[in-house]
Amino acid sequence: QVRLVESGGSLVQPGGSLRLSCVASGRIFSSYSMGWYRQAPGKERELVASISRAKNTDYADSVKGRFTISRDNAKNTVYLQMNNLKPEDTAVYYCRVWLAGADYWGQGTQVTVSS
């Protein structure tokens, strides 16, 4: 069984920065793809960023140039560096790890951008 634990969510002012972390424990391999999703109140969950085992990345248009996803396979950890945060970035952020036949989600961490 794989367990994902996110951390780093907080209240931050517009223009501020946060770094989210997600540590995977259990039977996890560096071949898994990893990503961050978010869900704002009353909205669908959406992909924010993803990173493949080869460290190819993909971003939602709304965060390109502001957010950076990275991974440390030795630590089974994926990060999301978020800069120039906007109120519309407010959401619960979820970590996801997946491979064919396996799909795991974390419990989420709250990010609130407000003055």
Secondary structure, 3 states (H helix, E strand, C coil): CEEEEEECCCEECCCCCEEEEEEEEECCCCCCEEEEEEECCCCCCEEEEEECCCCCEEECHHHCCCEEEEEEHHHCEEEEEECCCCHHHCEEEEEEEEECCEEEECCCEEEEECC
